[in-house]
Structures are given as C-alpha cells and as structure tokens.
Amino acid sequence: MREPILVVMAAGIGSRFGGLKQMTPFGLHGESLIDYSLFDALRSGFKRVIFIVNGKIIDDFKDLVGSHVEDRMEVTYVCQELDKLPPGLTVPPERVKPWGTAHAVLCCKDVIDAPFCAINGDDLYGLDAMQQMYAFLKSGPKPHEYAMVGFELHNTLSEHGYVSRGVCQVDEKGYLENIVERLHIISTVDGPMYTLDNQTYHRLPEGTTVSMNMWAFTPQVIEEIEARFPAFHKTALAENPLKAEFYLPNLVGDLLRENKVTVKVMRSKDKWFGVTNASDRPIVEDALRELTRHGVYPDGLWK
C-alpha cells in the first residue's frame, strides 16, 4: 500500500473572514494555520501532501506555505477550478464561488492513489487528531471503511457570528449513524442554536458531536462524488446557481443512508481552533501563543 496522503483544502474564498485565511499569519513568526497542521502531520508520520488551491493564488501559496515542506514531504498542487466538472456540466456565467469541499476532493481524481485524510486549510485540529488519522489510514482500511475526528460542538463555536458544522449522530460502538450539515449555528446564552430560515431557531445540546471536516477516505470516495455530482449540479442550477456547494458531510450522510460505507468516529482530546470571522483572529493568535509557551509547538515551526 502506498503511503497515506494528507489533502489540504485551501481554495475557499473566506467571505466572512474578509480575506484569504489560507495564508494569513497567526503564529509568532508569521505561520499560517496550515503550517501548524503540516507540522502536526509530519510528527504523525505523513510523508505526502496534496494542496488544493485557487489557481489565482498558487504561486503565492507555494512561496508562503508549500515551500516550508517541499524538502520534507512529497508535495502535489491541485487547482480547484470552477470548470473542473464531470462531462456535460457547465458553470453559471456569474459564478465565482467554488463548488464546495466534495468538489475539491473530486479535483484530486488524477493524483489520489492511496487512503487519505482531508482537512480544511483554515482549521487546526491538533496533534492527537492527526496521529489518530494517520494510524487509521496506515492500517489499510477497506474501500468502504471511512473515519472522522469528532469534536464537541461547544468547543467549535465562534463568539463573533454564525458557523457551519456537520452535526453527527454516533452509535454506542463509535460509528457514525447520520450527519447533517447545519449552515447557521450561533452561540447564545441558552446554548448553541441553529436556523434554517433566519427566523426560527432550534436548540442543539452543547455536547453534540460535530465534524470539522477532518475525514479519512479511501480513493473509492472519488467515484461516489463523481457519480453524484450531476444530481447536485441540476439542483444547484435550479435553486442557488451562484452559491450552492457540494459538502462532504452531505455526501457521507447519503452514503450512510444507503449502507454503502462505515465511518469510525475518533474523539480528539485536543481543542479545535479555527477562524470563521475576522474577529476570531486574536483569539486564535492568543491560543497559539499559549500552546507555544507550554511547549506544544516550538517557537518557530520551521527553524
């Protein structure tokens, strides 16, 4: 079996953040959140990485991020372009937003040849989560055996706006039963709540397990995405042609309901960090300073 791959999804626009989170410096020496994930991946055993980026920023990305690991890992760059679609599908003339995380993985069709861990480029999952992912992938999962790292909802909310999370139902054996992407979750004095219409809000327990898009897949998932993309595309053109996205949690949920896959849920003891809104930035910067002070990360990742 070929070495497992880390797939970093870093082509999002980040409209609520107000800039490109993928290359924003958060660390004491200008490190991005991807730098911290790469550092954890190297410590966990990963030797290969695929960066999924916007073609317009690929040169800057290589200089500011990719260059840090090009002599440490086997590095591949993939551009998530709007017209990278299954045959016969078209792009709405005014669309600029990427097609979502499932489409990002689909863009890697020609370069994924081993089980892989897919992560968001603007999230930091921690060493424990990365180690569990590498161990699972290295164990040689069967084509239908997937996994994810789950976090507690209350540890993933933003104090400065709404967030999107994959809300999970997990059985007593630790396997995912169902997952639904909730796009508008807020923190309130009464606990986490979500809305579907910006008017009526529904409560979620604070201890709800959520996916932060840290998935372990086998190459078989590419076939599933490609087969399901035309149906998504048809609905997107009819309902929301400029912004509809194909999300990995929704894909996994469909596969679970069809009994096509199993998804092992691994729990991380580390706290998740991420930036959805610009106001989250100082919180993440302070957290990284504390982690550095306590020796979790060195003072300068790439020194």
NULOFI-719517 format. One record per residue (C-alpha): residue number from 1; residue in one letter; x, y, z. Coordinates in steps of 0.02 Angstrom, whole numbers, plus 50000, padded with zeros to 5 digits. Example, Ala and Ser with C-alpha at 12.3 -4.5 7.8 and 13.67 -1.06 7.14 Angstrom:
<pos: 1; code: a; u: 50615; v: 49775; w: 50390>
<pos: 2; code: s; u: 50684; v: 49947; w: 50357>
***
This chain:
<pos: 1; code: m; u: 50000; v: 50000; w: 50000>
<pos: 2; code: r; u: 50063; v: 50172; w: 49957>
<pos: 3; code: e; u: 50091; v: 50297; w: 50096>
<pos: 4; code: p; u: 49934; v: 50388; w: 50158>
<pos: 5; code: i; u: 49906; v: 50565; w: 50093>
<pos: 6; code: l; u: 49860; v: 50725; w: 50183>
<pos: 7; code: v; u: 49740; v: 50827; w: 50074>
<pos: 8; code: v; u: 49730; v: 51009; w: 50124>
<pos: 9; code: m; u: 49576; v: 51101; w: 50056>
<pos: 10; code: a; u: 49632; v: 51281; w: 50039>
<pos: 11; code: a; u: 49537; v: 51353; w: 49892>
<pos: 12; code: g; u: 49394; v: 51437; w: 49986>
<pos: 13; code: i; u: 49364; v: 51623; w: 49969>
<pos: 14; code: g; u: 49328; v: 51659; w: 50154>
<pos: 15; code: s; u: 49196; v: 51792; w: 50129>
<pos: 16; code: r; u: 49151; v: 51808; w: 50314>
<pos: 17; code: f; u: 49335; v: 51822; w: 50362>
<pos: 18; code: g; u: 49366; v: 51959; w: 50235>
<pos: 19; code: g; u: 49521; v: 51885; w: 50156>
<pos: 20; code: l; u: 49619; v: 51729; w: 50114>
<pos: 21; code: k; u: 49629; v: 51632; w: 50278>
<pos: 22; code: q; u: 49742; v: 51502; w: 50198>
<pos: 23; code: m; u: 49894; v: 51617; w: 50201>
<pos: 24; code: t; u: 49851; v: 51734; w: 50344>
<pos: 25; code: p; u: 49989; v: 51736; w: 50477>
<pos: 26; code: f; u: 49931; v: 51682; w: 50650>
<pos: 27; code: g; u: 50089; v: 51615; w: 50731>
<pos: 28; code: l; u: 50228; v: 51706; w: 50822>
<pos: 29; code: h; u: 50338; v: 51701; w: 50667>
<pos: 30; code: g; u: 50205; v: 51727; w: 50535>
<pos: 31; code: e; u: 50149; v: 51545; w: 50522>
<pos: 32; code: s; u: 49978; v: 51508; w: 50446>
<pos: 33; code: l; u: 49858; v: 51380; w: 50519>
<pos: 34; code: i; u: 49908; v: 51263; w: 50378>
<pos: 35; code: d; u: 50088; v: 51273; w: 50439>
<pos: 36; code: y; u: 50032; v: 51207; w: 50609>
<pos: 37; code: s; u: 49931; v: 51067; w: 50528>
<pos: 38; code: l; u: 50081; v: 51020; w: 50420>
<pos: 39; code: f; u: 50194; v: 51019; w: 50573>
<pos: 40; code: d; u: 50073; v: 50901; w: 50661>
<pos: 41; code: a; u: 50058; v: 50793; w: 50505>
<pos: 42; code: l; u: 50247; v: 50772; w: 50494>
<pos: 43; code: r; u: 50256; v: 50725; w: 50678>
<pos: 44; code: s; u: 50117; v: 50597; w: 50649>
<pos: 45; code: g; u: 50204; v: 50510; w: 50504>
<pos: 46; code: f; u: 50129; v: 50588; w: 50348>
<pos: 47; code: k; u: 50253; v: 50594; w: 50205>
<pos: 48; code: r; u: 50138; v: 50654; w: 50063>
<pos: 49; code: v; u: 50028; v: 50807; w: 50047>
<pos: 50; code: i; u: 49910; v: 50874; w: 49913>
<pos: 51; code: f; u: 49866; v: 51059; w: 49922>
<pos: 52; code: i; u: 49701; v: 51107; w: 49840>
<pos: 53; code: v; u: 49712; v: 51293; w: 49800>
<pos: 54; code: n; u: 49636; v: 51429; w: 49693>
<pos: 55; code: g; u: 49736; v: 51444; w: 49533>
<pos: 56; code: k; u: 49745; v: 51632; w: 49553>
<pos: 57; code: i; u: 49850; v: 51619; w: 49711>
<pos: 58; code: i; u: 49950; v: 51461; w: 49680>
<pos: 59; code: d; u: 50118; v: 51550; w: 49659>
<pos: 60; code: d; u: 50096; v: 51648; w: 49820>
<pos: 61; code: f; u: 50036; v: 51491; w: 49909>
<pos: 62; code: k; u: 50191; v: 51395; w: 49854>
<pos: 63; code: d; u: 50303; v: 51534; w: 49919>
<pos: 64; code: l; u: 50214; v: 51565; w: 50085>
<pos: 65; code: v; u: 50158; v: 51389; w: 50132>
<pos: 66; code: g; u: 50213; v: 51250; w: 50015>
<pos: 67; code: s; u: 50396; v: 51296; w: 50021>
<pos: 68; code: h; u: 50403; v: 51251; w: 50206>
<pos: 69; code: v; u: 50377; v: 51066; w: 50171>
<pos: 70; code: e; u: 50437; v: 51038; w: 49994>
<pos: 71; code: d; u: 50600; v: 50966; w: 50062>
<pos: 72; code: r; u: 50511; v: 50867; w: 50197>
<pos: 73; code: m; u: 50363; v: 50788; w: 50105>
<pos: 74; code: e; u: 50308; v: 50734; w: 49932>
<pos: 75; code: v; u: 50206; v: 50887; w: 49880>
<pos: 76; code: t; u: 50072; v: 50900; w: 49745>
<pos: 77; code: y; u: 49969; v: 51053; w: 49699>
<pos: 78; code: v; u: 49793; v: 51041; w: 49628>
<pos: 79; code: c; u: 49689; v: 51190; w: 49571>
<pos: 80; code: q; u: 49505; v: 51190; w: 49615>
<pos: 81; code: e; u: 49436; v: 51273; w: 49459>
<pos: 82; code: l; u: 49251; v: 51304; w: 49429>
<pos: 83; code: d; u: 49252; v: 51213; w: 49262>
<pos: 84; code: k; u: 49331; v: 51053; w: 49330>
<pos: 85; code: l; u: 49165; v: 50963; w: 49315>
<pos: 86; code: p; u: 49104; v: 50795; w: 49252>
<pos: 87; code: p; u: 49072; v: 50794; w: 49064>
<pos: 88; code: g; u: 48920; v: 50890; w: 49005>
<pos: 89; code: l; u: 48905; v: 51006; w: 49155>
<pos: 90; code: t; u: 48925; v: 51194; w: 49139>
<pos: 91; code: v; u: 48967; v: 51342; w: 49251>
<pos: 92; code: p; u: 48838; v: 51481; w: 49275>
<pos: 93; code: p; u: 48909; v: 51638; w: 49193>
<pos: 94; code: e; u: 48918; v: 51744; w: 49352>
<pos: 95; code: r; u: 48977; v: 51608; w: 49472>
<pos: 96; code: v; u: 49142; v: 51642; w: 49564>
<pos: 97; code: k; u: 49119; v: 51537; w: 49721>
<pos: 98; code: p; u: 49200; v: 51363; w: 49724>
<pos: 99; code: w; u: 49082; v: 51213; w: 49716>
<pos: 100; code: g; u: 49121; v: 51154; w: 49893>
<pos: 101; code: t; u: 49225; v: 51025; w: 49985>
<pos: 102; code: a; u: 49164; v: 50871; w: 49890>
<pos: 103; code: h; u: 49209; v: 50957; w: 49727>
<pos: 104; code: a; u: 49381; v: 50999; w: 49799>
<pos: 105; code: v; u: 49414; v: 50814; w: 49828>
<pos: 106; code: l; u: 49347; v: 50772; w: 49654>
<pos: 107; code: c; u: 49478; v: 50890; w: 49580>
<pos: 108; code: c; u: 49611; v: 50770; w: 49650>
<pos: 109; code: k; u: 49545; v: 50624; w: 49548>
<pos: 110; code: d; u: 49706; v: 50603; w: 49448>
<pos: 111; code: v; u: 49828; v: 50613; w: 49595>
<pos: 112; code: i; u: 49748; v: 50515; w: 49738>
<pos: 113; code: d; u: 49812; v: 50336; w: 49739>
<pos: 114; code: a; u: 49803; v: 50291; w: 49924>
<pos: 115; code: p; u: 49693; v: 50317; w: 50077>
<pos: 116; code: f; u: 49693; v: 50499; w: 50127>
<pos: 117; code: c; u: 49649; v: 50623; w: 50263>
<pos: 118; code: a; u: 49555; v: 50777; w: 50203>
<pos: 119; code: i; u: 49562; v: 50934; w: 50310>
<pos: 120; code: n; u: 49514; v: 51117; w: 50297>
<pos: 121; code: g; u: 49660; v: 51234; w: 50273>
<pos: 122; code: d; u: 49587; v: 51362; w: 50393>
<pos: 123; code: d; u: 49563; v: 51242; w: 50541>
<pos: 124; code: l; u: 49688; v: 51174; w: 50667>
<pos: 125; code: y; u: 49641; v: 51003; w: 50732>
<pos: 126; code: g; u: 49788; v: 50961; w: 50844>
<pos: 127; code: l; u: 49921; v: 50826; w: 50854>
<pos: 128; code: d; u: 49811; v: 50695; w: 50935>
<pos: 129; code: a; u: 49682; v: 50704; w: 50795>
<pos: 130; code: m; u: 49818; v: 50695; w: 50662>
<pos: 131; code: q; u: 49902; v: 50545; w: 50745>
<pos: 132; code: q; u: 49736; v: 50451; w: 50752>
<pos: 133; code: m; u: 49703; v: 50488; w: 50569>
<pos: 134; code: y; u: 49874; v: 50427; w: 50512>
<pos: 135; code: a; u: 49859; v: 50267; w: 50615>
<pos: 136; code: f; u: 49688; v: 50230; w: 50539>
<pos: 137; code: l; u: 49747; v: 50261; w: 50360>
<pos: 138; code: k; u: 49907; v: 50162; w: 50387>
<pos: 139; code: s; u: 49806; v: 50011; w: 50448>
<pos: 140; code: g; u: 49743; v: 49982; w: 50271>
<pos: 141; code: p; u: 49556; v: 50018; w: 50276>
<pos: 142; code: k; u: 49444; v: 49926; w: 50154>
<pos: 143; code: p; u: 49368; v: 50032; w: 50013>
<pos: 144; code: h; u: 49206; v: 50060; w: 50110>
<pos: 145; code: e; u: 49289; v: 50099; w: 50277>
<pos: 146; code: y; u: 49299; v: 50285; w: 50316>
<pos: 147; code: a; u: 49333; v: 50381; w: 50477>
<pos: 148; code: m; u: 49318; v: 50555; w: 50550>
<pos: 149; code: v; u: 49377; v: 50650; w: 50703>
<pos: 150; code: g; u: 49233; v: 50720; w: 50806>
<pos: 151; code: f; u: 49236; v: 50874; w: 50916>
<pos: 152; code: e; u: 49111; v: 50938; w: 51045>
<pos: 153; code: l; u: 49003; v: 51075; w: 50971>
<pos: 154; code: h; u: 49029; v: 51199; w: 51112>
<pos: 155; code: n; u: 49217; v: 51194; w: 51083>
<pos: 156; code: t; u: 49196; v: 51243; w: 50900>
<pos: 157; code: l; u: 49081; v: 51395; w: 50906>
<pos: 158; code: s; u: 49129; v: 51573; w: 50864>
<pos: 159; code: e; u: 49090; v: 51716; w: 50983>
<pos: 160; code: h; u: 49075; v: 51834; w: 50835>
<pos: 161; code: g; u: 48949; v: 51759; w: 50715>
<pos: 162; code: y; u: 48875; v: 51602; w: 50643>
<pos: 163; code: v; u: 48966; v: 51443; w: 50591>
<pos: 164; code: s; u: 48931; v: 51288; w: 50486>
<pos: 165; code: r; u: 48954; v: 51118; w: 50564>
<pos: 166; code: g; u: 48918; v: 50937; w: 50519>
<pos: 167; code: v; u: 48803; v: 50880; w: 50661>
<pos: 168; code: c; u: 48832; v: 50695; w: 50697>
<pos: 169; code: q; u: 48735; v: 50551; w: 50771>
<pos: 170; code: v; u: 48854; v: 50418; w: 50837>
<pos: 171; code: d; u: 48805; v: 50242; w: 50891>
<pos: 172; code: e; u: 48863; v: 50157; w: 51051>
<pos: 173; code: k; u: 49002; v: 50067; w: 50957>
<pos: 174; code: g; u: 49078; v: 50232; w: 50899>
<pos: 175; code: y; u: 49018; v: 50231; w: 50719>
<pos: 176; code: l; u: 48930; v: 50371; w: 50630>
<pos: 177; code: e; u: 48744; v: 50342; w: 50603>
<pos: 178; code: n; u: 48699; v: 50506; w: 50518>
<pos: 179; code: i; u: 48772; v: 50678; w: 50483>
<pos: 180; code: v; u: 48684; v: 50837; w: 50429>
<pos: 181; code: e; u: 48770; v: 50998; w: 50379>
<pos: 182; code: r; u: 48696; v: 51143; w: 50479>
<pos: 183; code: l; u: 48746; v: 51306; w: 50395>
<pos: 184; code: h; u: 48694; v: 51435; w: 50526>
<pos: 185; code: i; u: 48739; v: 51389; w: 50707>
<pos: 186; code: i; u: 48758; v: 51526; w: 50837>
<pos: 187; code: s; u: 48810; v: 51533; w: 51019>
<pos: 188; code: t; u: 48677; v: 51604; w: 51135>
<pos: 189; code: v; u: 48651; v: 51622; w: 51323>
<pos: 190; code: d; u: 48536; v: 51472; w: 51307>
<pos: 191; code: g; u: 48666; v: 51367; w: 51219>
<pos: 192; code: p; u: 48701; v: 51327; w: 51035>
<pos: 193; code: m; u: 48556; v: 51353; w: 50914>
<pos: 194; code: y; u: 48535; v: 51338; w: 50726>
<pos: 195; code: t; u: 48413; v: 51408; w: 50598>
<pos: 196; code: l; u: 48359; v: 51355; w: 50426>
<pos: 197; code: d; u: 48268; v: 51515; w: 50380>
<pos: 198; code: n; u: 48349; v: 51652; w: 50488>
<pos: 199; code: q; u: 48187; v: 51666; w: 50586>
<pos: 200; code: t; u: 48155; v: 51507; w: 50685>
<pos: 201; code: y; u: 48297; v: 51438; w: 50793>
<pos: 202; code: h; u: 48318; v: 51260; w: 50855>
<pos: 203; code: r; u: 48420; v: 51206; w: 51005>
<pos: 204; code: l; u: 48572; v: 51091; w: 50995>
<pos: 205; code: p; u: 48649; v: 51008; w: 51150>
<pos: 206; code: e; u: 48821; v: 51080; w: 51193>
<pos: 207; code: g; u: 48898; v: 50907; w: 51192>
<pos: 208; code: t; u: 48838; v: 50868; w: 51016>
<pos: 209; code: t; u: 48974; v: 50786; w: 50913>
<pos: 210; code: v; u: 49015; v: 50885; w: 50757>
<pos: 211; code: s; u: 49127; v: 50857; w: 50608>
<pos: 212; code: m; u: 49254; v: 50991; w: 50570>
<pos: 213; code: n; u: 49292; v: 50915; w: 50401>
<pos: 214; code: m; u: 49433; v: 50802; w: 50457>
<pos: 215; code: w; u: 49396; v: 50644; w: 50359>
<pos: 216; code: a; u: 49485; v: 50482; w: 50319>
<pos: 217; code: f; u: 49434; v: 50417; w: 50149>
<pos: 218; code: t; u: 49488; v: 50284; w: 50026>
<pos: 219; code: p; u: 49508; v: 50326; w: 49841>
<pos: 220; code: q; u: 49336; v: 50247; w: 49812>
<pos: 221; code: v; u: 49255; v: 50407; w: 49875>
<pos: 222; code: i; u: 49307; v: 50495; w: 49714>
<pos: 223; code: e; u: 49194; v: 50379; w: 49615>
<pos: 224; code: e; u: 49048; v: 50418; w: 49730>
<pos: 225; code: i; u: 49072; v: 50606; w: 49714>
<pos: 226; code: e; u: 49085; v: 50597; w: 49525>
<pos: 227; code: a; u: 48928; v: 50489; w: 49511>
<pos: 228; code: r; u: 48826; v: 50607; w: 49622>
<pos: 229; code: f; u: 48887; v: 50773; w: 49555>
<pos: 230; code: p; u: 48765; v: 50785; w: 49408>
<pos: 231; code: a; u: 48614; v: 50773; w: 49526>
<pos: 232; code: f; u: 48688; v: 50905; w: 49641>
<pos: 233; code: h; u: 48727; v: 51016; w: 49491>
<pos: 234; code: k; u: 48549; v: 51004; w: 49425>
<pos: 235; code: t; u: 48477; v: 51055; w: 49593>
<pos: 236; code: a; u: 48606; v: 51193; w: 49614>
<pos: 237; code: l; u: 48564; v: 51272; w: 49446>
<pos: 238; code: a; u: 48379; v: 51271; w: 49489>
<pos: 239; code: e; u: 48390; v: 51333; w: 49669>
<pos: 240; code: n; u: 48553; v: 51429; w: 49701>
<pos: 241; code: p; u: 48664; v: 51433; w: 49546>
<pos: 242; code: l; u: 48792; v: 51558; w: 49614>
<pos: 243; code: k; u: 48821; v: 51490; w: 49790>
<pos: 244; code: a; u: 48762; v: 51309; w: 49807>
<pos: 245; code: e; u: 48901; v: 51194; w: 49869>
<pos: 246; code: f; u: 48925; v: 51005; w: 49873>
<pos: 247; code: y; u: 48978; v: 50969; w: 50053>
<pos: 248; code: l; u: 49075; v: 50816; w: 50110>
<pos: 249; code: p; u: 48960; v: 50791; w: 50263>
<pos: 250; code: n; u: 48808; v: 50781; w: 50149>
<pos: 251; code: l; u: 48897; v: 50655; w: 50037>
<pos: 252; code: v; u: 48943; v: 50547; w: 50187>
<pos: 253; code: g; u: 48766; v: 50559; w: 50253>
<pos: 254; code: d; u: 48696; v: 50496; w: 50088>
<pos: 255; code: l; u: 48819; v: 50351; w: 50085>
<pos: 256; code: l; u: 48774; v: 50302; w: 50263>
<pos: 257; code: r; u: 48588; v: 50303; w: 50225>
<pos: 258; code: e; u: 48622; v: 50189; w: 50076>
<pos: 259; code: n; u: 48727; v: 50073; w: 50187>
<pos: 260; code: k; u: 48874; v: 50093; w: 50069>
<pos: 261; code: v; u: 49006; v: 50141; w: 50197>
<pos: 262; code: t; u: 49052; v: 50135; w: 50381>
<pos: 263; code: v; u: 49126; v: 50287; w: 50468>
<pos: 264; code: k; u: 49226; v: 50264; w: 50627>
<pos: 265; code: v; u: 49215; v: 50415; w: 50742>
<pos: 266; code: m; u: 49375; v: 50455; w: 50834>
<pos: 267; code: r; u: 49374; v: 50580; w: 50977>
<pos: 268; code: s; u: 49512; v: 50707; w: 50998>
<pos: 269; code: k; u: 49573; v: 50763; w: 51168>
<pos: 270; code: d; u: 49640; v: 50924; w: 51089>
<pos: 271; code: k; u: 49542; v: 51084; w: 51066>
<pos: 272; code: w; u: 49499; v: 51135; w: 50888>
<pos: 273; code: f; u: 49547; v: 51309; w: 50830>
<pos: 274; code: g; u: 49485; v: 51399; w: 50676>
<pos: 275; code: v; u: 49435; v: 51565; w: 50603>
<pos: 276; code: t; u: 49265; v: 51593; w: 50527>
<pos: 277; code: n; u: 49251; v: 51779; w: 50560>
<pos: 278; code: a; u: 49387; v: 51912; w: 50565>
<pos: 279; code: s; u: 49352; v: 51940; w: 50750>
<pos: 280; code: d; u: 49409; v: 51761; w: 50785>
<pos: 281; code: r; u: 49587; v: 51804; w: 50736>
<pos: 282; code: p; u: 49653; v: 51874; w: 50902>
<pos: 283; code: i; u: 49578; v: 51725; w: 50995>
<pos: 284; code: v; u: 49672; v: 51603; w: 50885>
<pos: 285; code: e; u: 49833; v: 51706; w: 50896>
<pos: 286; code: d; u: 49822; v: 51705; w: 51087>
<pos: 287; code: a; u: 49790; v: 51518; w: 51088>
<pos: 288; code: l; u: 49942; v: 51483; w: 50980>
<pos: 289; code: r; u: 50049; v: 51590; w: 51093>
<pos: 290; code: e; u: 49991; v: 51487; w: 51242>
<pos: 291; code: l; u: 50023; v: 51322; w: 51153>
<pos: 292; code: t; u: 50198; v: 51383; w: 51109>
<pos: 293; code: r; u: 50229; v: 51439; w: 51288>
<pos: 294; code: h; u: 50180; v: 51266; w: 51351>
<pos: 295; code: g; u: 50294; v: 51179; w: 51226>
<pos: 296; code: v; u: 50157; v: 51102; w: 51118>
<pos: 297; code: y; u: 50237; v: 51191; w: 50969>
<pos: 298; code: p; u: 50415; v: 51258; w: 50954>
<pos: 299; code: d; u: 50449; v: 51444; w: 50949>
<pos: 300; code: g; u: 50461; v: 51449; w: 50759>
<pos: 301; code: l; u: 50394; v: 51295; w: 50671>
<pos: 302; code: w; u: 50519; v: 51290; w: 50528>
<pos: 303; code: k; u: 50679; v: 51349; w: 50611>
***
